[in-house]
């Protein structure tokens, strides 16, 4: 329901000005609906956000040739600030961020009509800002430019000669002095300026606490969904810090509104979030900016592959398979960076037919004009558009309505880049591209869409609007009133005296009280909610809603079940192994223990992640390397006494030579010499620590190293390579396993032992009756032993067996064989039978680095 007075004024030609675009849009909708009930035809009501109205007025004067200065866009003004800051040599590296801060301070001062010379200076940063502001103003004056903060003043001069009209200020909570002065002057020039507020709705507002913010968001999403399903409209949710909370609340709403599996029940289109995403967050724009990297002298292979397989390129569908195959080839190359020329040379003559469209694109790009010379901003904007067009952007598929709008957004983005022309500078390709990227990340873009029943809004956008149902979240005392944060470039005391926003607690309280009151009158049903904890910290309700009555505890509404019958089918059984497939190794059991589905995918489906070729050593390669070095080492020295007798200098020289020799076999030829030296040093330290430790042990002889053994378990044959077997002075045997990663003794126990190596070695050598087994941890921090023994060995880290089985009974050394036979036998049986359930041993910890999560869809299972 809109005020009759306002509608009458609008019908008489008055202009209605609102503080925000959202309010302008919603008011225009309501006025039109009201008028549609009474009249058949009417002229479009003039309702506009303040900024848009001022710009439209300026545009009208400009068209008539009445203006004698040029108005900068926001982006141009920011670029001017960047230029001023960069020229000031003030030592700030983040020029772009600094320019934004300076611009905010400038806007504040202009709005409060404070002359730069009148600033109170408290510190060096404020003094620097004062200098920048002076330079900025001089810069504008010398070029006959003004920015948006100077627009009201410039308009007053032009409007003085114009016949007055009626202006209605609608829903303003406070007017900054500059705008107050502007409308005062208009009044004295014969304009009628009226102030109107929305009609208050009488509502019984209530407050509702929740344990956490997540619970609060889930409750509000369910509440909104329930109202939607009842056919209700004009449901609003207010989130005070919407910019920060956007992704969180969006994901809760999406999950809740898409809760049902039946596609007909999916209701994401029922809600919208007022805070627009930036242009860069739209895949089409992100792709276009990525495409432009191809114009750089070189780009990474990974980026090139992403461009090649992007669905927004020419031939993306026709050449889909050939391009994927080409990327597989690229992944086998060690090169990190490539040029356009190299990229073309990678397409072999026999591939020309299947990659003809892409090779044409590459040739056209190579023949394009020289991109290494500096050009003007406008010229780069044209080049960027032509380059993406050569690559076939936005692709071959038909665009949907949002994508059509995003393509228009791309052209707006380029025209904004062209407006940087104002600096008169010529810049490099890299600089222009980086500016384009930054611009895209800054420009909010909201495609037009039908009005949704549920709107998620910020506080300022909601205040002044009328709804049927309203829920205001985040009403804890820490967040509402907003915390004070005076601008660092203006003296805090000065800001307080001037009553600038966010400068004093008192000021914020007064403002928040007004907004809260207005929100309370914005709907028939109003709920204010707040979380009671955040990061284990207790929160209090905001003092502004403390007196409200408590709403009844929130009950999760029952949602209608989808009208389709769903059948659950657990598909966790693969075919059993054929007789000739019943063989494996330690990793068969390790993978089966870790997750049966992982073992099935990796060992039976042979699924592999196609990784990029890397010139750096991978963890597995490092492990193999150390094993190889230690094998050669102990084949030479054979026992501890020979090792101890060896001269220290000779030992070290031998070690260095051995490392060099083995390293050369595995390290990539393209690896830089410096990397090779660092790796060599690292290995040398690990091995020196390990040898020093071996010297401190009781005397021993190495009886086997990297020995192959076979063991039959439940009808499967496992082939193992035992890292090492040592013999003590009393002929007792010790099984040793080398590890370069983390290891815990706990990994040997349980129904699915996570590290079955030592248990399997133990079973394979049972006839030799080993008396101890341990892992030698080879780590650049320190070398350690971790293991168990039948008798005390006086070897730090190797302790007497002290382990309980699942029934709480203590295990003896003699029971180890039975214990591990049973458990490893069960794993072998499960693998043979094709048991492939999605059952990660340690839940999400096991899945963290697993490459099969999209294959097993573990998230759906959890
Ligand atoms: S992601 Fe987790 S559940 Fe899926 S296969 Fe890997 S370990 Fe198993």
Boltz pocket constraint, residues with backbone or C-beta under 6 A from the ligand:
constraints:
  - pocket:
      binder: B
      contacts: [[A, 594], [A, 595], [A, 596], [A, 597], [A, 598], [A, 837], [A, 838], [A, 839], [A, 840], [A, 843], [A, 846], [A, 847], [A, 850], [A, 851], [A, 852], [A, 853], [A, 856], [A, 857], [A, 858]]
      max_distance: 6.0
